[in-house]
Amino acid sequence: MAKKSFSDFPDFQRHMDALGMFHMRLGFERMRDAANRLDIVRPAAPLAQVVGTNGKGSTAFFLSRLAAEHGLAVGLFTSPHFLTLRERVRVNGNPATEEQILSWANTVHAACNDIGLTYFETIALMAMIGFTAERVDLIVLEAGLGGRNDATSTWTPDLLLITPIGLDHDQIIGPGLENIARDKAGAIKPGTVVVSAPQAAVVREVLEQEAAGQGVVVHSVNDIAEMSAEMQANIQAWNAIAPALLGDHQRSNAHLALAGWTSLAHSQGWPVRPDACKHALTSRAWPGRLQRVTMSPGGSPEIPSEIILDGAHNPPALETLNAALSKMAIRSSAVIFTCMRDKDLTAMAPLVRQLTSGPIFVPELPTQPRSRPAWEIARELGPQAQTAPDPATALDLAQEHARAHIRPHGSILICGSLYLLAEIYALHPEWLEA
């Protein structure tokens, strides 16, 4: 017999661990049933959904910051998390407390324990319960795997932002770019304002076909600019703004969020203030996105190493990472890399090799059943690569290499998986706040 409630946060955490973070069951029946039972079929506040392949988390973060800087209370749902699942549900920028999570989890569990909800579905429902309880003014949901069948598509958004769509998860929602685009386009619904980042021609065509069928239009950032004098002013000022997140791709993500905010604000009667927009986009960073920190190898403060942490985990993201580092004139002296089993390692390998002329350390991720064996990755990467039993050892090896090969602008790059970054943040939690 299913338990009636969770006694404390660790009890709930054990339940979530048993569900399995990566267990997926496509289909909307469970979510529709759960939303009805919980009386959250209609969002309690205007809702923005962010779908795409790369840049979803950053774009959702930027949008939430824009709303917050204009005085709105914001609920933000993202995934995955680094150290605690509380990070996935944020109210006014702060992760939900254990007490909040427990309360919202018990609400969902009491009504839906017989449905068979997945890990992601459970937290998405908890987030919506929490955002309702906290009476937020705007809800921002980052989609998980796709669009058409994603749990976040249970609700009709007022605003849909579409980040660049590329090849990823094609074993599940592919194969091929057109199929992936069709799945993402499934998030388009009647009455929704849709704003898209620049897309490949085939993707743009699919998005426009789906939108036409739903009676809406896919706007570009420039479309929004043409409709809004405020947006035109913001775009003109944008060239002088350097987002808190580094790289041209983050400038594009911020630009998309700004277009979305301007459109949503007009429809809701909210203000659009250039000073608030600038502060929103430049004042705070989002961990794991071209994040630069320093540490002292072997406890030797006179030889600090720069560490760059980036969640690039598929070929398009690695191409973007390579371009960003090249423009910043950064050539890493060593790389720590691993990836999940469902990623296209053959396509990723040459991109990883381009990141450094030094060693590539490939750690095992013992806590992640989806991770690809280190020996398999090292074999694909070639003679530059060597395995390590865990991320801590890989970081030590990279530090030893830094000590032995001191370079004025040397750095250690960590990339390939947000789950790898999570292991690194567990070793250095202070970097989450850096």
N, C-alpha and C positions, 0 to 999 in steps of 0.2 A: 504494500500500500504506500502511495506517495506521501511524503511528509507534508504537513499542513503549512509549515513556515520555516524560515531559516532563523536560527537562534542568534547568530552573530555573523559578522563579515567573513571570518574564516570558513564558517559553515557554508555560506553562499559561494565562496571561492571554490570550495571543494566540489560543489554541485556544478559550477561552470567548468572546472577542469574535467569532470566526468563527461560533460557534453562534448568536449573536444573543440578547440578553437577553430580547427580547419574542417570540421564536419559540415558538409553542405547538402541541403535537400532543396532542389529547385521547386518552384510553385508558390502560388499566392494563397492557397486555401487556408493554411495555418495563420498567416498574418491577417487575412480578412476576418477570420473567425475571432482571433485574439482582439483585434481592434474593436470589433462589435461588442465583445464581452466587457472590454475595459472602457467603453464609451469614448473612444478616441478616434472614431472614424474621420471626424473633421478636426484638423489641427486647431489648437486653442489660440494660435497667433499666426500672422503671416509666415509662410514657410519658403525657404530657399533650399533647393537640392543641387548638389554639385556632382556631376558624373564625368567620366572620361577615363583615360588610361594613366597619364602622369599629371601631377600637379594638383590633384583634387584636394589634398589636405592643406596645401599652401593657399590655394584659392579660397577654400572655406574659411581658413584662418584670417586671411585678409578681409573677407566680407564681414566676418564677425567683428573684427577690429574697427572697420568703417562704421558699423552700426553702433558699437560701443562708444566711439568717439563723438557720436552725435547724440549721446545721452540715452540710448536704448538699452534695456535689459536683454541679453542675448543668451540663448541656449545653443551650444555647439556640440554636435555629435560627429566624432571622427574615429578612424581605425587605421592600423592597429594601435596598441599602446606599447610603451617601453617598459615601465616598471610595475604599473598597477592598472587594472581595467578601469579604475576611477578616472583615468586620463581621457577615456573615450567620451565621457559625459561632462561637459563644462557649463557652468552658469556664470556669466560675466567674467569669463576667462579663467575661472578657478575650477579645478577638478572637483567633482562631487565628493562629499565627505563619505566616510564609511557608513555613518548613520543614515545619510540620504540614500545611498545605494541600497542598504538593507531594507529600508522602508519601501522603496520603489520596487525592489525585487520581490518582496513579499506580496505587494499588490498584484504584480503580474502572475506570480506563482499561484496565489489563491484562486485566481480566475481561469488560469490557462494551464495548470499542471498536467492536464490530460491530453493536450494537443500535440506534444512532441516537438516543442520549439527548439531550434538550433541555438548555438552560442550567439551568433550575430543577431538573430531575430529577437532573442531574449533581451539583449542590451538595447537594441533599437526601440523596443517597446518600453523598457525602463526609462530610456531617455525621454520619450514622448510623455510618459506619466510624470516624470520629474519636471519637464519644462512647463507642463500644465500646472503642476503644484506650485512652481516658483513664479508663475504668472509673467513669463518673459514676454517681451514685445516682438521678438523675432526668433524663429527657429532656423538653424542652419544644419542641414544633414549632408554629410559626405557619403556618397554611395560606396558600397563595398566592391563586390566582384563585377557587377554589370550595370544594367539599367532596367530592362524589361522585367526581369524576375528578381530584382534586388529588393530586399526588405524595406529599404527607404522609399521605394516607389509605391508603397501601400497608400501613401498620401499624395494628393494632388498639390504640387507646389505652385506658389504664386510666381516664383522665379526659378528657372532652370539654367544653370551655368554648365557649359560643356567645355572641358579642357581638351587639349590635343588627344586625339584617339590614335592609338598605334597597336602593334601586335603584342599582346600579352594575354595570358589565360586562354590562348586559342584552343587548348585541349578541352576546355569546358564550354566556352561560348563561341569558338571559331568553327571551322578553320578559316583563315584568311581575313584580311582587313575589312572586306565588305560585310561579312557575317558579324564581326565584332562591332562594326558601326551600327548594324541593324539592331543588335542587342542594346547598345547604349541609347540608340534613338527611341527605344521602347519607353524611355522615361518621359518622352514628350506627351503632354496631355492637353485636351482642349482648355482654353482660357489661361494657359501658362505663358508668361513672357520668357522666350528662349533666347539666350545670348551665347554665342559660340566663339571660342578661340579660332584662329586660322586652322584650317584642316586640309588634308589631302583632297584632291578633286573627287575621288570615289567616296570618301567619307562625307564631304559636303553634299554630294548628290543624294546619298542615302538619308541624311538628316533632313534635307529639304523635302524629299518624298514623304517621309513620315510626318513631318510638320504639316504639309499640305493636306494629308489625310485627316489630321486632327484639327484643321481649320486655324492653324497658327503660322507664324513666320519665324524663321531662324534669323535672328539679327546678329550682325557682327559688331565689334566694338565701335567701328566707324559709323554704323547705322545709328547707334545710340547717340553718338556725338552729333550727327546731323539733326537729331530730334531735340537736342537739348543744348541751350546756350551755356548752362552750367557745365555740362560735360565738355563742351568745346574749350571752355576756359581751363578746366581741369587737365585736359589733354595737352593744351599749350604749356601749362605749368609742369606737366609730368616729366618733360625732358630734363628738368633740373632736379628731379627727385630720385634719390638712390634708396630703393627699398631696404628694409632691415635684412631681408633675405637676399643673398648674393646671387649674381648671375642674370644674364639676359632673359632666361626662361622665367625667373621669378619676377622680372619686370613685366613680362607678358601675363603672368598669373595675376599680378597686382592690377594690371590694366583691365583684365577681364572682370575682376572683382569690383573695380571702380565703375565700370560700365553697368554691371549688374546692380550695384548699390544705387546709382543714379536713376536707373529705370524703376527700381522697386520704390525708391523714395518718392518719385513723382506719383506713382500709383497710390501710395499710402498717405501722401500729404506730409512726408517727413522732409526736413531741411537737407540741403547739400551744401556744406561749407568747405571751401578749399583748404582752410587752415586745419580743420578737423580731418579731412581726407589725407593731407600730407602727414599729420602726426600719426594717424592710424597706420599708415603704410611704412613709416620709417622708424617708429619708436620701439618695436618689439620684434624679436625673431621667433622662429618656430624650430625646435630642435631637429637635428638630423637632415637639414637642408643646406648643403654647402656650409656647414657650421665649422668655424675655426676656433680651436682652443689650444692651449699650450700645456705641456707637462715636462718635467725634468727627468730625463732618462737615468735610471739607477740612482735617483735621489741627488743628482748633480745639478744644482740650480744654474751653474755657469754654462751649461750646454742644453738649453731648453729645446724641445722638439715641438714643432707645430703639428697638431692633429687635425685632420679634416674629416668630418663625418657627413656622409651623404647617403640617402636611402635609395639611390639608383639601383633598380632591381630587374630591369629588362633592357633589351637592345635600344629602344628609343631614349630611355633615361640615361643610359651609359653614353650614347652619342651626345646628348645634351651636356652631360657632365664633362666629357672630353672638351667640348667647345668652350664651356665656361672656364675651365682651368687653363686652357690655352690662351683665352683672352685675358685672363688674370696673370699670365706668365708664371703659372705654377706647374712645376714638373716634380712629382712626388719622388722621393728617394726610395720609398717602399710602399707597397699596397697590402692591405689585409682584405681578403675577398672570400665570400662564399655565396651560394645561392640555393634556392629551393628546387626540388625535383621537377616541378612543373615549368621551370624556366628554360628558354632556348639557349642552352649553354654553348652550343656550336656557334651561334650568332654573337653571343656575348664575349666569348674568349678573345677574339682579336681586339675588341674594344677595350677589354681589361688590360691586355698587353700594351696598348698604346698609352696607358696611364703612367707608366714608369719604365725606366731602363734598369731598375733595381729589382730586388726580389719581390715575389708575390707570396705572401703567407696565407695558407688556406686552412682555417681551423675547422674542426668538427664542432657541431652544435648539438651536444648531447641531449639538450632539453627540447629540441625541435624535431619531431618525427618526420616532418616534410623536408628537412634539409637533405641535400645531396651529399653522399660520402665525400670526404675531403680528397681521398686518393683519386676519385673519378674526376673531380674538378681539376686537380693538379695535373693529371694526365692530359686533359684537354688544353690546359694553359701552356704546357710545355716546360722546358728546362728552367725557366725563371721561377717556377712555382715549387714550394715545399709545404708539406702538411704540418699541422700543429694539432695537439690533442684537444685544445679548447681556445677560446678567444683570449684568455689571460696570457697563455703561453705565446700566442701569435703576437700580442702586443709587446711582450718582453723581447721576443726575437727581433721585432721591428725596432725597438729601442736600442738593442745591442747593435744593430746595423747602423742606426743613427750615430751612435757613439764612435763606431769604427770609421764611418764615412761622413765626417762633419762637413756640411755644406751650408753656405750662408742662407740659402733659401730652401733648404731641404724640408720635406714634410712627410708625414705618414698619412696616407689616405685609407679610410675604412669605408667600404661600400659593398653593394651586392644584395643586401637584404636588410629590411628594417628590424628583423629578428636578430641579426648579427649586431646591429646598433644597440638593441635592447640589452644584449649581453655585455656590451662595452659600458653602457650607462649603469648597469648593475655594479660594475667594478668602480666606476667614477660617477656617482649620482650627482656630484656637483656640476658636471658638464651639462646636465639638463637645464640648469639655471644660468649657464654661462652666457 
